[in-house]
């Protein structure tokens, strides 16, 4: 059932077997897997069924280091979380991403890709994908050919595009009808408290923006509020431990990672009639997919470089994400109108809603578009050929290694509930920029050798335009050694007996793939672990 916390009496107390904090993809995935387990589950969400400006403002914080999207515009406090506003790109992390790599201090997971493989089928079903097979060889007969680069430093990889872009809508009705699940909306958890004399979370304290308070007691707790909010809530829970829960080794909030998104160079195609249909998002039967170019695992090991995906885009591709630079008051109301229209009249909602979203998108893109247009003009001039130039943009989504100095801490300001706001110090180091340049140079050699064309390197200063996914990862990383992370291989906080963390905050490294597929597989694994412990 669904409850609005604002309708509960002040001081209300709820009891359950499992309390889950956060109704984004990870939290919803866990609850959905356990809703028929016989466990009494309480799912606490700080937002409601519709996004509001007041709820979004609880995510405000300060950013230092490399520029990043404002914290209150790059994640969403609403039932469904950021799963209501994502692009749908799905691909699991690669086996190399779980390995320790000598060139990457702090790399290596205490689990392997094989440990998650058995959850891939269920994850694909949750995401509405046709298969959990992402091997390019399996798709070769169904898709148009890609660039003939296989066998060298690069290969073509496949992303499936999930049709499930609205997690809130997908899960709302079936959780409302579940007898064992209580969804409490507008319940903003402000602190986790241990039972006296124990290492176990006993009480979750929560408040609404209207001022009433409630407490929740569960035998186990899963924190699934996103990489920034997971760290923030652990650090703010200082009633029992001065440094915050799980932070005895000063690891909570460290190793914040992103995927470095940037337009980096152009491909001049030798044959202007060559098509690049593999690299365009398109439907093939029941599946919607697109291809990218990625460095092979062997090349990464040999060269000591980071993982990356390289998308081939139109020459003036306006990269980045719409909405994420605009304050909530300029985006929340059009988004709510769009969703209401879509629910009441799918045809009219799609037309009118997309128009509203399109206006905001166009306004945002108009400022970003000057960068790729200028870069395309420069690349054409430097191509130094006579006649028309067949030009394609090379758009990188590159891995960022764990860096303890890239971190989330608590700022001096507090939000409307009295919780200290997050302070993000995002670091982008020279090695990460060098890795992109090195792959560009090697791609140039590969396409020249194959007679495909050549790469025009980006102009000096391209690094200034690096942005994030936003794919927030790290901050409560998984580790075998409590001195090197926050949670163990089962995603349980090392120093708290009944507290688990779900989502991409537990990632030890980020790879090149969008995090949603892997974070859901990990969430299903957490659900099985919690069920085994509680039953």
BELGI-V70876 format. One record per pair of residues at least 6 apart in sequence whose C-alpha atoms are under 6 Angstrom apart, sorted by the first residue. I is the first residue (numbers start at 1). J is the second residue. D is the distance in whole Angstrom. If there is no record, write none. Layout:
i=I j=J d=D
i=I j=J d=D
This chain:
i=1 j=176 d=4
i=1 j=177 d=6
i=1 j=182 d=5
i=2 j=176 d=5
i=2 j=182 d=6
i=2 j=183 d=5
i=3 j=184 d=5
i=4 j=184 d=6
i=4 j=185 d=5
i=5 j=184 d=6
i=5 j=185 d=6
i=5 j=186 d=6
i=5 j=187 d=6
i=10 j=212 d=5
i=10 j=213 d=5
i=11 j=213 d=5
i=11 j=214 d=5
i=12 j=214 d=5
i=13 j=214 d=6
i=13 j=215 d=5
i=13 j=216 d=6
i=14 j=216 d=5
i=15 j=216 d=6
i=15 j=217 d=5
i=16 j=40 d=5
i=16 j=41 d=6
i=16 j=218 d=5
i=17 j=39 d=6
i=17 j=40 d=5
i=17 j=41 d=6
i=17 j=218 d=5
i=17 j=219 d=5
i=18 j=41 d=5
i=18 j=218 d=5
i=18 j=219 d=6
i=18 j=220 d=5
i=18 j=221 d=6
i=19 j=41 d=6
i=19 j=42 d=5
i=19 j=43 d=6
i=19 j=218 d=6
i=19 j=221 d=5
i=20 j=43 d=5
i=20 j=221 d=6
i=20 j=222 d=5
i=21 j=44 d=5
i=21 j=223 d=5
i=21 j=224 d=5
i=22 j=44 d=6
i=22 j=45 d=5
i=22 j=224 d=5
i=22 j=225 d=5
i=23 j=45 d=6
i=23 j=79 d=5
i=23 j=80 d=5
i=24 j=80 d=5
i=24 j=81 d=4
i=25 j=83 d=6
i=26 j=503 d=5
i=26 j=520 d=6
i=26 j=523 d=6
i=27 j=224 d=5
i=30 j=523 d=6
i=30 j=524 d=6
i=30 j=527 d=5
i=40 j=180 d=5
i=41 j=181 d=5
i=42 j=181 d=6
i=42 j=182 d=5
i=42 j=183 d=6
i=43 j=183 d=5
i=44 j=184 d=5
i=44 j=187 d=6
i=45 j=185 d=5
i=45 j=186 d=6
i=45 j=187 d=6
i=46 j=186 d=4
i=46 j=187 d=5
i=46 j=188 d=4
i=47 j=77 d=5
i=47 j=78 d=4
i=47 j=186 d=5
i=48 j=78 d=5
i=48 j=79 d=6
i=48 j=185 d=5
i=48 j=186 d=6
i=49 j=79 d=5
i=51 j=78 d=5
i=53 j=328 d=6
i=53 j=329 d=6
i=56 j=72 d=6
i=56 j=77 d=6
i=58 j=415 d=6
i=59 j=72 d=5
i=60 j=71 d=6
i=60 j=72 d=5
i=61 j=71 d=6
i=61 j=421 d=5
i=61 j=422 d=5
i=61 j=423 d=6
i=62 j=423 d=5
i=63 j=423 d=6
i=63 j=424 d=5
i=63 j=425 d=6
i=64 j=425 d=5
i=65 j=425 d=5
i=65 j=426 d=5
i=65 j=427 d=6
i=66 j=426 d=6
i=66 j=427 d=6
i=73 j=324 d=5
i=74 j=324 d=6
i=75 j=82 d=6
i=76 j=82 d=5
i=79 j=168 d=5
i=80 j=167 d=5
i=80 j=168 d=4
i=83 j=167 d=5
i=84 j=165 d=6
i=84 j=166 d=4
i=84 j=167 d=5
i=88 j=161 d=5
i=88 j=162 d=5
i=89 j=161 d=5
i=90 j=159 d=6
i=90 j=160 d=5
i=90 j=161 d=6
i=90 j=517 d=6
i=91 j=159 d=6
i=91 j=513 d=6
i=92 j=517 d=6
i=92 j=518 d=5
i=93 j=513 d=6
i=95 j=113 d=5
i=97 j=511 d=5
i=98 j=108 d=5
i=98 j=109 d=5
i=98 j=112 d=6
i=99 j=108 d=5
i=100 j=107 d=5
i=100 j=108 d=4
i=103 j=304 d=6
i=109 j=508 d=6
i=110 j=479 d=6
i=110 j=480 d=6
i=110 j=489 d=6
i=119 j=521 d=5
i=120 j=132 d=6
i=121 j=132 d=5
i=123 j=521 d=6
i=124 j=132 d=5
i=127 j=162 d=6
i=127 j=164 d=6
i=129 j=162 d=6
i=130 j=287 d=6
i=136 j=157 d=6
i=136 j=158 d=6
i=144 j=278 d=5
i=146 j=278 d=6
i=153 j=295 d=6
i=153 j=296 d=6
i=153 j=299 d=5
i=154 j=294 d=6
i=154 j=295 d=4
i=154 j=296 d=5
i=155 j=293 d=6
i=155 j=294 d=6
i=156 j=292 d=6
i=156 j=293 d=5
i=157 j=291 d=6
i=157 j=292 d=5
i=158 j=290 d=6
i=158 j=291 d=5
i=159 j=289 d=6
i=159 j=290 d=6
i=160 j=288 d=6
i=160 j=289 d=4
i=161 j=288 d=5
i=161 j=289 d=5
i=186 j=208 d=6
i=187 j=206 d=6
i=187 j=207 d=6
i=187 j=208 d=6
i=188 j=206 d=5
i=188 j=207 d=5
i=189 j=205 d=6
i=189 j=206 d=4
i=190 j=205 d=6
i=190 j=206 d=5
i=191 j=205 d=5
i=191 j=237 d=5
i=192 j=204 d=5
i=192 j=237 d=6
i=193 j=201 d=6
i=193 j=202 d=6
i=193 j=203 d=5
i=194 j=200 d=5
i=194 j=201 d=4
i=194 j=202 d=5
i=195 j=202 d=5
i=199 j=496 d=5
i=199 j=497 d=6
i=200 j=496 d=6
i=200 j=497 d=5
i=200 j=498 d=5
i=202 j=217 d=6
i=203 j=216 d=6
i=203 j=217 d=5
i=204 j=215 d=5
i=204 j=216 d=5
i=205 j=215 d=5
i=206 j=213 d=6
i=206 j=214 d=5
i=207 j=213 d=4
i=220 j=498 d=5
i=221 j=499 d=5
i=222 j=499 d=6
i=222 j=500 d=5
i=222 j=501 d=5
i=223 j=501 d=5
i=224 j=502 d=5
i=224 j=503 d=6
i=227 j=472 d=6
i=227 j=473 d=6
i=227 j=505 d=4
i=231 j=252 d=6
i=231 j=253 d=5
i=234 j=244 d=6
i=234 j=245 d=5
i=235 j=244 d=4
i=237 j=244 d=5
i=238 j=244 d=5
i=246 j=495 d=6
i=249 j=483 d=6
i=251 j=485 d=6
i=252 j=475 d=6
i=252 j=476 d=6
i=253 j=407 d=5
i=253 j=408 d=4
i=253 j=475 d=4
i=254 j=404 d=5
i=254 j=407 d=4
i=254 j=475 d=5
i=255 j=402 d=5
i=255 j=403 d=5
i=255 j=404 d=5
i=255 j=406 d=5
i=255 j=407 d=6
i=255 j=474 d=5
i=255 j=475 d=6
i=256 j=406 d=5
i=256 j=407 d=5
i=256 j=473 d=6
i=256 j=474 d=5
i=256 j=475 d=5
i=257 j=400 d=6
i=257 j=473 d=5
i=257 j=474 d=6
i=258 j=468 d=6
i=258 j=471 d=5
i=258 j=472 d=6
i=259 j=397 d=6
i=259 j=398 d=5
i=259 j=399 d=5
i=259 j=468 d=6
i=259 j=469 d=6
i=260 j=397 d=5
i=260 j=398 d=5
i=260 j=467 d=6
i=260 j=468 d=5
i=261 j=396 d=6
i=261 j=397 d=5
i=261 j=466 d=6
i=261 j=467 d=5
i=261 j=468 d=6
i=262 j=395 d=6
i=262 j=396 d=5
i=262 j=466 d=5
i=263 j=395 d=5
i=264 j=394 d=6
i=264 j=395 d=6
i=264 j=458 d=5
i=265 j=394 d=6
i=265 j=456 d=5
i=265 j=457 d=5
i=265 j=458 d=4
i=266 j=392 d=5
i=266 j=393 d=4
i=266 j=394 d=5
i=266 j=455 d=6
i=266 j=456 d=5
i=267 j=391 d=6
i=267 j=392 d=5
i=267 j=454 d=6
i=267 j=455 d=5
i=268 j=390 d=6
i=268 j=391 d=5
i=268 j=453 d=5
i=268 j=454 d=5
i=269 j=390 d=5
i=269 j=453 d=5
i=270 j=452 d=6
i=270 j=453 d=4
i=272 j=390 d=5
i=278 j=291 d=5
i=279 j=290 d=5
i=279 j=291 d=4
i=279 j=292 d=6
i=280 j=290 d=5
i=281 j=289 d=6
i=281 j=290 d=4
i=282 j=288 d=6
i=282 j=289 d=6
i=292 j=310 d=6
i=292 j=311 d=5
i=293 j=309 d=6
i=293 j=310 d=5
i=294 j=308 d=6
i=294 j=309 d=5
i=305 j=435 d=6
i=306 j=399 d=6
i=307 j=399 d=5
i=307 j=511 d=6
i=307 j=512 d=6
i=308 j=397 d=6
i=308 j=398 d=4
i=308 j=399 d=6
i=308 j=512 d=5
i=309 j=396 d=6
i=309 j=397 d=5
i=309 j=512 d=6
i=310 j=395 d=5
i=310 j=396 d=5
i=311 j=394 d=6
i=311 j=395 d=5
i=312 j=393 d=6
i=312 j=394 d=5
i=313 j=392 d=6
i=313 j=393 d=5
i=314 j=392 d=5
i=314 j=393 d=6
i=315 j=376 d=6
i=315 j=391 d=6
i=315 j=392 d=5
i=315 j=393 d=5
i=316 j=372 d=5
i=316 j=373 d=5
i=318 j=369 d=5
i=322 j=361 d=5
i=338 j=353 d=4
i=341 j=349 d=4
i=342 j=349 d=4
i=398 j=512 d=6
i=399 j=511 d=5
i=399 j=512 d=5
i=406 j=425 d=6
i=406 j=426 d=5
i=406 j=427 d=5
i=407 j=425 d=5
i=408 j=423 d=6
i=408 j=424 d=5
i=409 j=422 d=6
i=409 j=423 d=5
i=410 j=420 d=6
i=410 j=421 d=6
i=410 j=422 d=5
i=410 j=423 d=5
i=411 j=421 d=5
i=411 j=422 d=6
i=411 j=423 d=5
i=413 j=420 d=6
i=413 j=421 d=6
i=414 j=420 d=4
i=414 j=421 d=5
i=444 j=454 d=5
i=444 j=455 d=5
i=447 j=453 d=5
i=447 j=454 d=6
i=448 j=454 d=5
i=473 j=504 d=5
i=473 j=505 d=5
i=474 j=505 d=4
i=474 j=506 d=6
i=474 j=507 d=5
i=475 j=505 d=5
i=476 j=486 d=5
i=476 j=505 d=5
i=476 j=506 d=5
i=477 j=485 d=5
i=477 j=486 d=6
i=477 j=506 d=4
i=477 j=507 d=5
i=477 j=508 d=5
i=478 j=485 d=6
i=478 j=487 d=5
i=478 j=488 d=5
i=478 j=506 d=5
i=478 j=508 d=6
i=479 j=485 d=5
i=479 j=488 d=5
i=480 j=488 d=6
i=486 j=493 d=6
i=487 j=493 d=4
i=487 j=494 d=5
i=488 j=494 d=6
i=491 j=500 d=5
i=491 j=501 d=6
i=492 j=499 d=6
i=492 j=500 d=4
i=493 j=499 d=6
i=493 j=500 d=6
i=502 j=523 d=6
i=503 j=519 d=5
i=504 j=519 d=5
